[in-house]
Amino acid sequence: MSSTNDFGENISLAVKVLRETYKNLNMLFNEMDIIGKKKGFISLHPKFLRWKSDSYEDGWLLSNFIKVYQMEGDSAGNKHVPDLKDGDVYVVEVDLDGEEGYPEITLSRFHFDLSKWERMPAISDHWLFHNPYRLENHFNIEEANGIWRSKTKQKSINRYWGLKRAIGKSIPLTSVCDSASIKTKIFESLLELPES
């Protein structure tokens, strides 16, 4: 009976830890929007983007979250999406699993042909920003010196809303622990990413 109780307690403890993690992520995302706005970043969606599925067990648990930003500036001139700004799209992806089995944040600069956008990304458009460093059938992906570069293959440009290329780097999630680190390790790092 003791081992049954231990297993049950382990499940309950895991759920409790996950709930606390979600609570902390919510505080992080709220603080990111506040600090980002002060640095000139506009959130393209008030919530995070995520993948969820009832058909696959991996989709039952939220472990990957994406926030999408642009810099304040002139309109991109897109008649379908008048709120789009001219310039790159900046992406902050929080992955609780991480590539090395350790939670990480991937900071990216996405270069789109914004005339191809027909609407703002919805919560379920997570794939649009998640796939470029992962799907080699749609992207030419390279990594050198901790910088990831992904160039969209011609056949996939329309599918990926006119995405031409993405460039990014990853940092440990635990390195972002307060307002100062959000400012420097997220938003200043986004601006320091190379153009190509």
C-alpha positions in Angstrom: 0.0 0.0 0.0 2.9 2.3 0.7 4.2 2.3 -2.9 0.7 3.1 -4.1 0.5 6.1 -1.9 4.0 7.2 -3.0 3.0 7.0 -6.7 -0.2 9.0 -6.0 1.8 11.6 -4.0 4.3 11.9 -6.9 1.5 12.5 -9.4 -0.1 15.1 -7.2 3.3 16.8 -6.5 4.1 16.9 -10.2 0.8 18.6 -10.9 1.4 21.1 -8.1 4.9 21.9 -9.5 3.4 22.3 -13.0 0.7 24.7 -11.7 3.3 26.8 -10.0 5.4 26.8 -13.2 2.4 28.0 -15.1 1.8 30.7 -12.5 5.4 31.9 -12.8 5.2 31.9 -16.6 2.1 34.0 -16.5 3.9 36.6 -14.4 6.9 36.4 -16.8 4.6 37.1 -19.9 2.8 39.9 -18.2 6.1 41.5 -17.1 7.5 41.0 -20.6 4.6 42.9 -22.2 5.1 45.8 -19.7 8.9 46.0 -20.1 8.7 45.4 -23.9 6.3 48.3 -24.3 8.8 50.6 -22.5 11.5 49.4 -24.9 9.3 50.0 -28.0 8.0 46.5 -28.5 4.3 45.9 -29.3 2.8 42.6 -28.6 0.9 41.2 -31.6 -1.3 39.1 -29.4 -2.4 39.7 -25.8 -1.9 36.0 -25.0 0.8 33.5 -25.7 0.6 31.2 -28.7 0.6 27.5 -28.0 -0.1 24.0 -29.5 -2.8 22.0 -27.9 -4.4 18.7 -29.1 -7.0 16.3 -27.8 -5.7 13.6 -30.2 -2.0 13.5 -29.0 -0.9 13.1 -25.4 1.9 15.7 -26.1 -0.9 18.2 -26.8 -2.6 17.7 -23.5 0.3 19.4 -21.6 1.3 22.9 -22.5 5.1 23.0 -22.5 5.9 25.5 -25.3 4.7 29.1 -25.3 5.4 31.8 -27.8 5.0 35.6 -27.5 5.2 37.7 -30.7 6.3 41.3 -31.0 7.1 44.1 -33.4 8.8 47.4 -32.9 6.7 50.6 -32.8 6.9 52.3 -36.2 5.3 53.0 -39.5 2.6 50.8 -40.9 3.6 47.9 -43.1 0.9 49.0 -45.5 -1.0 45.7 -45.3 -4.7 46.4 -46.1 -5.8 43.2 -44.4 -3.8 43.8 -41.2 -3.5 47.6 -40.7 -1.9 47.2 -37.3 1.2 45.5 -38.7 4.3 47.6 -38.4 7.0 47.8 -41.0 10.0 45.6 -40.0 10.8 42.3 -38.4 8.7 40.2 -36.1 10.4 39.3 -32.8 9.6 36.0 -31.2 10.2 34.8 -27.6 9.6 31.0 -27.3 9.6 29.4 -23.9 10.2 25.7 -24.1 9.9 23.8 -20.8 11.4 20.7 -22.4 14.2 22.4 -24.2 16.4 20.9 -26.8 18.9 19.5 -24.2 16.2 18.5 -21.7 16.6 21.8 -19.9 14.0 24.7 -20.0 15.1 27.4 -22.4 14.0 30.6 -24.1 14.6 31.0 -27.8 14.9 34.6 -29.0 14.3 35.2 -32.7 14.1 37.8 -35.4 11.7 36.7 -38.2 11.9 38.4 -41.6 8.5 38.2 -43.4 7.0 39.6 -46.6 4.3 41.2 -44.5 2.1 41.7 -47.6 1.3 38.0 -47.4 -0.3 38.3 -44.0 -4.1 38.1 -44.1 -4.7 38.4 -40.3 -2.8 38.6 -37.0 -1.6 35.3 -35.7 -4.2 33.4 -33.5 -3.3 31.4 -30.4 -3.3 28.3 -32.5 -0.8 29.7 -35.1 2.0 28.5 -32.8 3.3 26.3 -35.6 4.2 29.4 -37.7 6.9 30.5 -35.2 7.8 27.0 -33.8 8.6 25.1 -37.0 11.4 27.1 -38.7 14.2 25.7 -36.6 12.7 22.2 -36.6 11.3 21.2 -40.0 14.0 20.5 -42.6 11.5 19.7 -45.3 10.3 23.4 -45.2 13.5 25.2 -44.1 17.3 25.2 -44.6 18.5 25.2 -41.0 22.0 26.0 -39.8 23.6 26.5 -36.4 27.0 28.1 -35.8 28.4 29.6 -32.6 25.0 29.3 -30.8 23.1 31.2 -33.5 20.4 29.4 -35.5 19.6 30.5 -39.0 16.6 29.2 -40.9 15.8 30.1 -44.5 12.4 29.1 -45.9 12.4 26.9 -48.9 10.7 28.4 -51.9 7.9 25.8 -51.9 7.0 26.8 -48.3 7.0 30.6 -48.4 3.3 31.0 -48.9 2.4 28.3 -46.3 4.5 30.2 -43.8 2.9 33.6 -44.4 5.8 35.0 -46.5 8.5 34.0 -44.0 11.9 34.5 -45.7 14.2 33.7 -42.8 14.6 33.5 -39.1 17.6 34.0 -36.9 17.8 33.2 -33.2 19.6 32.0 -30.1 18.6 30.2 -27.0 19.3 31.0 -23.3 18.4 29.1 -20.2 14.9 29.9 -18.9 16.3 30.2 -15.4 18.6 33.0 -16.4 15.6 35.3 -16.6 14.5 35.9 -13.1 13.6 39.6 -12.7 12.7 42.8 -14.5 16.4 43.6 -15.2 17.1 40.3 -16.8 13.8 40.5 -18.9 15.1 43.9 -20.2 18.6 42.8 -20.9 18.5 39.1 -21.7 15.2 39.2 -23.7 14.5 42.6 -25.3 18.1 43.9 -25.6 19.2 40.5 -26.9 16.4 40.5 -29.5 17.7 43.8 -30.8 21.3 42.5 -30.9 20.4 39.5 -33.1 22.0 39.8 -36.6 19.9 40.8 -39.5 20.7 37.7 -41.4 
